[in-house]
Amino acid sequence: MGHCKDSIAIIGAGMGGLAAGIRLAAAGRDVTIYEAHGWPGGKMRTVASQAGPVDAGPTVLTLRDVLDDLFATAGTTTSDQITLKPLNTLARHYWSDGTKLDLTHDAGQNSAAIATAFGPRAARDFERFSAETRALYQAFDAPIMRAPRPSVLASARAALAQPQILPWLVPGRSLDAMLRKRLSDPRLRQLFGRYATYVGGNPLLAPAVLGLVWQAEAAGVWAVQGGMARLAHCLAALFERLGGSLRLNTPVARILTHKGRVTGLHLANGDRASCTQVIFNGDPAALPYLLDVPQRAPKARQTQPRSLSARVWTFAAEVSDDGIGRDALAYHTLFFADDPAQEFTPLAHGRTPPDPTIYVCAQDRATGRAPVGPERFQFILNAPATRPGALKSEPSCNTHPFERLARFGLHLTPRPTADSLTTPARFAMLFPHSQGALYGLSPNGAMATFQRPTARTKVAGLYLAGGGVHPGAGVPMALISGGHAAAAVLSDRISRARSAPMATPGGMSTASAIAAAAPSRSSGS
């Protein structure tokens, strides 16, 4: 079984693959997505529970304009396809000393809440922090995050244009070190340091520039009605309506090349699919195992060291009226570790911390109200990626998360069993060669932003998309990467068509295999 040689194949139906497929199908191209699992969405998956499917991956959408742009490319709108609920409370935070803090998208409300919880000096610190990270975000959004290829020169120009952000760019300065200079209250430092983990980093090691991650959330957070996995199914259905073909449960065994150019795929079932262009929407660390020319895969420095993983609990339970009560939880609630050093120092050494911060997503609370009866939960606890070859021996967490939550006054019934837990080793099995890392290359280190692979590769006709590719982890970033890959595919097809009379079958693309920048349809903010 095969396809015409001019077809485009996409390996993986994650956010990057679906976004690329939609853009290519909307441009009238013959596109097939091959997905090894039985669902679209990649890490945006669900786990069954007595209250219905529980999101076991990303929990919210930020940077909505990226999704709006994708739907516009397909001739539709976000509101026509899915229902998004803006969260009034971005996140609720608890500390064991009894402090509670809600953050919203309103800067004035946040300052007032911080003043009430931590005092006026902390509020002033926050206002300065917010202003600087807003400028940081604005300086790097277009030239770095939205650009097909990040530019050191563009980032330098952005920094020089806004001197107030220069302290955030001091080489070797970690996010933790910068927060110590900007935030006097240790609880605020703990709160905003945690934003490094949302892209797989450790605040003790991550560059200070990751302070801008807060601004992506401060600009607005949306929950998807029906759960985040609904978004993946919506995008998959749109792709098929545009004429694309989605083949679930169809793993790819090998990407075939001849004289440096893609020629097709060998599927795990023995079939061969002929194609001239392939987008790989998976962890770039897996490419050496798929390419028949592994030396042309991304270099080790583009995939190593690995980002954080997590221990993820997904289940349904009822919240008791005892303790802090049923109304204590927001859609996002964090119960902080008593000592962040005891959480992030072990992680920096590849060990599972004994008493980490517990992130709780109460999926059924997008309206702000507690549902009646059992509700769906996802708990996320930071953990290191696995070591190669060590999938069967994984450290256990000394403190059960439900015992610790009970000390905060949160009581859940029934307590879920071990089969509700997805460990880093399980993630490593679900996503081969990822070592369970949920965000690809670690963002720790000053040059990590510039080391991630971009859309083009050293193999003509092979492109990359997904959270392990520039611009990095997160739903909107993966969608942007899919746009970059689709634009590169379309650009190279035009270039190849123009040079066809002079081309040698199997020769290299006339465009640079690595450095050529593809146009992007991603809109700026």
C-alpha positions in Angstrom: 0.0 0.0 0.0 1.4 3.4 -0.8 0.6 7.0 -1.7 1.6 9.1 -4.7 5.2 10.2 -4.6 4.1 13.9 -4.4 2.1 13.4 -1.1 3.2 14.7 2.3 3.4 12.5 5.3 3.3 13.6 8.9 4.5 11.3 11.7 2.6 12.0 14.8 -0.8 13.6 15.5 0.3 15.9 18.4 -0.4 19.6 18.3 2.5 20.3 16.0 1.5 17.6 13.5 -2.2 18.5 13.5 -1.4 22.2 13.0 1.0 21.5 10.1 -1.6 19.1 8.6 -4.4 21.6 8.8 -2.3 24.3 7.1 -1.1 22.0 4.3 -4.6 20.5 3.7 -6.0 24.1 3.6 -3.4 24.8 0.9 -4.7 21.9 -1.1 -1.9 19.5 -0.5 -2.3 15.7 -0.2 -1.5 15.0 3.4 -1.6 11.9 5.6 -0.9 11.8 9.3 0.4 8.5 10.8 -0.2 8.2 14.5 1.2 5.3 16.6 -1.4 5.7 19.3 -5.2 5.3 19.1 -5.9 8.9 19.8 -5.0 12.3 18.2 -3.2 14.8 20.4 0.0 13.1 21.5 0.5 14.0 25.2 -2.9 15.6 25.1 -4.6 12.3 26.1 -7.2 11.2 28.6 -7.6 8.4 31.2 -11.0 6.9 32.0 -12.7 7.5 35.3 -16.1 7.0 36.9 -16.8 10.7 36.2 -15.7 10.5 32.6 -12.4 11.0 30.7 -9.8 12.9 32.7 -7.2 15.1 30.9 -3.8 13.5 31.5 -1.8 16.1 29.6 -1.9 19.8 29.1 -4.6 21.4 31.2 -5.2 24.9 29.7 -4.7 27.1 26.7 -2.7 30.3 26.7 -1.8 32.6 23.8 -5.2 32.1 22.2 -4.3 34.2 19.2 -2.1 31.3 18.0 -5.2 29.0 17.8 -7.3 31.8 16.3 -4.8 32.1 13.5 -4.8 28.4 12.8 -8.6 28.2 12.5 -8.6 31.3 10.3 -6.2 29.6 7.9 -8.7 26.8 7.6 -11.5 29.3 6.9 -13.3 29.0 10.2 -13.1 30.5 13.7 -12.3 29.2 17.2 -15.8 29.9 18.5 -17.3 27.9 15.6 -15.2 24.9 16.5 -14.9 24.7 20.3 -16.0 26.5 23.4 -13.3 28.2 25.5 -14.0 29.3 29.0 -11.7 32.2 30.3 -10.5 31.5 33.8 -11.1 34.4 36.2 -8.7 32.8 38.6 -5.5 31.8 36.8 -4.4 29.8 39.8 -4.9 29.5 43.5 -1.9 29.0 45.8 -1.6 27.6 49.3 1.4 27.4 51.7 1.5 25.3 54.8 1.7 28.5 57.0 -1.9 29.1 56.0 -1.3 31.7 53.3 -3.6 31.7 50.3 -3.2 33.7 47.2 -5.3 33.9 44.0 -3.8 35.4 40.8 -6.0 36.7 38.0 -5.4 38.4 34.6 -6.0 41.8 36.3 -2.7 43.3 37.4 -4.4 45.6 39.9 -6.3 42.8 41.6 -3.0 40.8 41.8 -1.2 43.7 43.4 -4.0 44.1 46.0 -4.1 40.4 46.7 -0.3 40.2 47.2 -0.4 43.3 49.5 -3.1 41.6 51.6 -1.2 38.3 51.7 2.4 39.4 52.0 2.4 43.2 52.7 2.9 46.4 50.7 6.6 45.8 49.9 5.8 42.5 48.3 3.2 44.2 46.2 5.7 46.8 45.0 8.2 44.0 44.2 5.5 42.2 42.2 4.6 45.4 40.2 8.3 45.9 39.2 8.6 42.2 38.4 5.5 42.3 36.3 6.6 45.4 34.4 10.0 44.0 33.6 8.8 40.5 32.5 6.2 42.2 30.4 8.9 44.1 28.6 10.9 40.9 28.4 8.0 39.1 26.8 7.3 41.8 24.3 10.9 42.1 23.3 11.3 38.4 22.6 7.8 37.4 21.3 8.3 38.3 17.6 12.0 37.9 17.0 12.5 34.7 19.1 9.3 32.8 20.0 7.3 33.5 16.8 10.3 33.5 14.4 11.0 30.3 12.4 14.6 30.4 13.6 15.7 32.3 16.8 18.4 34.8 16.2 21.0 35.8 18.8 21.4 39.1 16.9 17.7 39.8 17.1 17.6 39.0 20.8 20.6 41.4 21.3 18.8 44.1 19.5 15.7 43.6 21.5 17.6 43.8 24.7 19.5 47.0 23.7 16.2 48.6 22.8 14.8 48.1 26.3 17.6 48.5 28.9 15.3 47.6 31.8 15.4 43.9 30.7 19.2 43.7 30.5 19.5 42.3 34.1 17.4 39.4 33.1 19.9 38.5 30.4 23.1 38.4 32.4 24.9 35.2 31.3 24.8 32.5 33.9 22.2 34.2 36.1 19.5 31.7 37.0 15.8 32.5 37.4 16.1 31.7 41.1 19.0 34.2 41.5 17.1 36.9 39.6 14.0 36.4 41.7 16.1 36.8 44.9 17.1 40.2 43.6 13.5 41.3 42.7 11.2 39.6 45.2 11.7 40.1 48.9 9.1 37.5 50.1 10.3 33.9 49.7 6.8 32.7 49.0 6.6 34.9 45.9 10.0 33.7 44.8 8.7 30.2 45.1 5.6 31.0 43.2 7.2 32.7 40.2 10.2 30.3 40.2 7.8 27.5 39.5 7.0 28.9 36.1 10.3 27.5 34.9 8.8 24.0 35.4 6.0 24.8 33.0 8.5 24.5 30.2 10.4 21.6 31.9 13.1 23.7 33.6 14.5 24.0 37.2 14.5 27.5 38.6 17.9 26.8 40.2 19.4 26.2 36.8 17.1 27.8 34.2 18.1 31.2 32.8 16.5 34.3 34.3 14.8 35.0 31.0 12.2 32.3 31.7 10.6 34.9 34.0 8.7 35.9 30.9 6.7 32.6 31.1 4.5 34.3 33.7 3.4 36.8 31.1 2.0 34.2 28.8 -0.4 33.2 31.6 -1.1 36.7 32.8 -2.4 37.6 29.3 -5.2 35.1 29.8 -5.9 31.4 30.4 -8.7 29.4 28.8 -10.2 26.0 29.7 -11.7 23.9 26.9 -15.3 22.9 27.4 -15.3 19.1 27.6 -11.5 18.9 28.4 -8.3 19.8 26.6 -8.4 16.5 24.7 -11.5 17.9 23.0 -9.2 20.4 21.2 -7.1 17.6 19.7 -10.2 15.8 18.4 -11.6 19.0 17.0 -8.3 19.7 15.1 -8.2 16.1 13.9 -11.8 16.4 12.6 -11.0 19.7 10.9 -8.0 18.2 9.2 -10.1 15.4 7.8 -12.8 17.8 6.6 -10.1 19.7 4.7 -9.3 16.4 2.9 -6.4 15.1 5.0 -6.1 11.5 6.0 -5.6 10.5 9.6 -4.4 7.0 10.3 -4.4 6.1 14.0 -2.7 3.0 15.5 -0.2 3.2 12.6 3.3 3.5 13.9 6.2 4.3 11.5 9.2 2.0 11.6 11.6 3.9 9.3 12.0 7.2 7.3 13.5 6.2 4.0 15.9 8.4 2.1 18.0 8.3 -1.1 21.0 10.5 -1.7 20.1 12.8 1.1 16.4 13.2 0.2 13.2 11.7 1.7 11.6 9.0 -0.5 9.0 7.4 1.8 8.1 5.6 5.0 8.2 2.0 6.1 5.3 1.4 8.4 5.5 -1.0 11.3 2.9 -3.2 9.6 5.2 -3.8 6.7 3.6 -1.4 4.2 5.5 1.3 2.4 4.2 4.8 1.8 5.9 6.8 -0.9 6.2 10.6 -0.3 8.6 13.4 -1.1 8.2 15.4 2.2 7.8 14.2 5.8 7.1 16.2 8.9 8.2 14.4 12.1 6.0 15.5 15.0 7.8 13.6 17.8 10.7 14.0 20.2 13.7 14.8 18.0 15.7 12.4 20.2 13.9 9.6 18.5 15.1 10.5 15.0 18.3 8.5 15.0 16.2 5.4 15.5 13.9 6.2 12.6 16.3 7.6 10.0 18.2 5.3 7.7 20.9 7.9 7.8 21.1 8.5 11.6 24.1 10.8 11.3 21.8 13.4 9.7 19.5 13.5 12.8 19.8 16.4 15.2 23.0 16.5 17.2 23.0 15.4 20.9 23.3 19.0 22.1 20.0 19.7 20.5 18.2 17.0 22.5 20.3 16.5 25.6 20.1 17.1 28.6 16.4 16.2 29.0 13.7 18.4 30.5 11.8 17.5 33.6 9.2 14.7 33.6 6.4 14.3 36.2 4.4 11.9 38.3 0.8 12.4 37.1 -2.2 11.2 39.0 -5.6 11.1 37.1 -8.7 10.0 38.8 -12.2 11.0 40.0 -13.1 11.6 43.7 -15.3 13.7 45.9 -14.0 16.5 48.1 -15.0 16.3 51.7 -16.6 19.2 53.5 -14.1 18.7 56.3 -10.9 20.8 56.5 -10.7 23.6 53.9 -13.9 22.3 52.3 -15.3 21.7 48.8 -15.0 25.3 47.7 -11.2 25.5 48.5 -10.2 24.5 45.0 -10.0 26.6 41.8 -9.5 25.0 38.3 -5.8 25.3 39.0 -4.6 25.0 42.6 -1.0 24.7 43.9 0.0 23.3 47.3 3.6 24.4 47.7 6.4 22.4 49.2 7.7 23.7 52.5 11.2 24.3 51.2 11.8 24.8 47.5 15.4 23.9 47.8 14.4 20.5 49.0 12.3 20.1 45.9 14.6 21.5 43.2 18.0 20.4 44.5 17.2 16.7 44.2 15.7 17.4 40.7 18.9 19.1 39.7 20.7 15.8 40.5 18.2 13.6 38.8 16.4 12.5 41.9 12.7 12.5 42.8 12.1 15.0 45.6 10.4 13.5 48.7 8.0 16.4 49.3 7.3 18.3 46.1 4.8 21.0 45.3 1.5 19.5 44.2 -0.3 21.0 41.3 -4.0 20.2 41.2 -6.2 20.6 38.1 -9.9 20.3 39.0 -11.1 19.8 35.5 -14.8 20.3 36.3 -14.4 23.7 37.9 -13.9 25.9 34.9 -17.1 27.8 36.0 -15.5 28.4 39.4 -18.2 26.2 41.2 -17.7 22.8 42.8 -19.7 20.1 41.0 -22.0 17.7 42.7 -20.6 14.2 43.3 -17.3 12.8 42.0 -15.2 15.2 39.9 -12.2 14.7 37.7 -8.7 15.6 38.9 -5.2 15.6 37.5 -2.3 16.0 40.0 1.2 16.8 38.7 4.3 16.4 40.8 7.7 17.4 39.3 10.1 14.4 38.7 13.3 13.9 36.7 13.4 12.2 33.3 14.5 8.6 33.4 18.1 7.5 32.8 18.7 5.6 29.6 18.2 1.9 30.2 16.8 2.4 33.7 13.1 2.3 33.0 12.4 -0.6 35.5 14.0 1.0 38.5 12.4 4.2 39.4 12.5 5.9 42.8 9.3 6.3 44.7 8.0 9.4 46.3 8.4 9.1 50.1 5.4 11.2 50.9 2.1 10.2 49.3 0.5 13.3 47.8 -2.9 12.6 49.4 -1.4 12.4 52.8 0.3 15.8 52.3 -2.9 17.3 50.9 -4.7 16.1 54.0 -2.3 18.1 56.1 -3.4 21.2 54.1 -7.0 20.2 55.0 -8.0 18.8 51.6 -9.6 15.3 51.9 -10.6 13.3 48.8 -12.7 10.1 48.7 -11.9 7.5 47.5 -8.1 7.7 47.4 -6.9 6.6 44.0 -4.8 3.5 43.6 -1.4 3.1 42.0 -3.0 2.4 38.6 -4.1 6.0 38.5 -0.4 7.1 38.4 1.7 7.8 35.3 5.4 7.8 36.1 8.3 9.0 34.1 9.0 5.4 33.1 5.5 5.1 31.8 5.8 8.3 29.8 9.1 6.9 28.4 7.2 3.8 27.2 4.3 5.9 25.7 6.7 8.2 23.9 9.8 6.1 22.8 13.3 7.6 23.2 11.9 10.6 25.2 13.2 9.2 28.5 9.9 10.4 29.9 10.9 14.0 29.4 7.7 16.0 28.7 9.3 19.0 27.1 12.2 17.8 25.0 15.5 19.5 25.5 16.0 21.0 28.9 15.5 24.8 28.9 18.2 25.1 31.6 21.3 27.0 30.3 21.7 30.3 28.6 21.8 28.9 25.1 19.0 26.3 25.3 16.7 28.6 23.3 19.1 28.6 20.4 20.0 24.9 20.5 16.6 23.4 19.9 16.1 22.0 16.4 14.2 24.2 14.0 11.8 23.1 11.2 14.3 22.2 8.6 16.8 19.3 9.0 19.9 18.0 7.2 17.7 15.7 5.2 16.0 17.3 2.2 12.3 16.9 2.5 12.4 16.1 6.3 11.0 18.7 8.7 10.3 18.8 12.4 7.4 20.0 14.6 6.3 19.7 18.2 7.3 20.6 21.7 10.9 19.4 21.3 11.4 21.8 18.4 11.7 25.6 18.4 10.0 27.6 19.9 9.6 24.9 22.6 7.1 23.3 24.9 3.5 24.1 25.5 0.3 23.9 23.4 0.7 27.3 21.6 4.4 26.8 21.0 3.7 23.4 19.4 1.0 24.9 17.2 3.5 27.6 16.2 6.1 24.9 15.3 3.6 23.2 13.1 3.1 26.5 11.3 6.8 26.8 10.7 7.0 23.3 9.4 4.1 23.7 7.0 5.5 27.0 5.7 8.9 25.3 5.1 7.2 22.5 3.2 5.3 24.8 1.0 8.3 27.1 0.4 10.5 24.1 -0.6 7.8 22.7 -2.9 7.7 26.0 -4.7 11.5 26.2 -5.0 11.7 22.6 -6.2 9.0 23.2 -8.8 10.8 26.2 -10.2 14.1 24.3 -10.4 12.6 21.0 -11.6 14.1 21.1 -15.1 17.5 21.4 -13.6 17.0 19.0 -10.7 18.7 15.7 -10.4 16.4 13.0 -9.0 17.4 12.3 -5.4 19.5 15.5 -5.1 19.5 17.9 -2.3 16.9 20.7 -2.0 18.0 24.0 -3.5 17.1 25.6 -0.2 19.6 25.4 2.7 18.9 22.2 4.6 19.4 23.9 8.0 19.6 27.6 8.0 16.9 28.9 5.5 14.1 30.7 7.3 10.6 29.8 6.3 7.8 32.3 6.3 5.3 32.0 9.1 1.6 32.6 9.2 1.6 32.8 13.0 0.4 36.2 14.1 2.1 38.4 16.6 0.6 39.5 19.9 
